[in-house]
Amino acid sequence: MITQGTQIDQANSLVTVKVADRELTGLQMQEVVNELTQHMRYDNAIHFVFDMSDVQFIASDCLGCLVSFLRDLEQMRGRIALANCQQNVSFLFKVTRLDSVFGLYDDLDEACTNIIHG
């Protein structure tokens, strides 16, 4: 079961994930990824956008969960983007150079548009 407050919505092949936790652990991210994997396998979802506006801290092991999920998605030409990242979160993606792997966007609508058409 995903963490309380995390909201997952699907529209066709696009899934948006509103992460409500201020601090995101690797275990929480793994629970979210497990849920999203079900959407990928059974609901034809291939585009995933994480709304990180409430997240102030993300544990480094969350990155491994996302990279592993992306590897599974790439077989289906899927993509992952993050929107509304706070400074600490975007810094982690930039310092690890994962900002070039996962699109980072200032706006949820922009992320959704770019992940589908980009």
Buried (B, 14 or more C-beta within 10 A) or exposed (E): EBBEEBEBEBEEBBBBBBBBBEEBBBEBBBBBBEBBBEBBEEEEBBBBBBBBBBBEBBBEEBBEBBBEBBEBBEEEEBBBBBBBBBEEBBEBBEEEEBBEBBBBBEEBEBBBBBBBEE
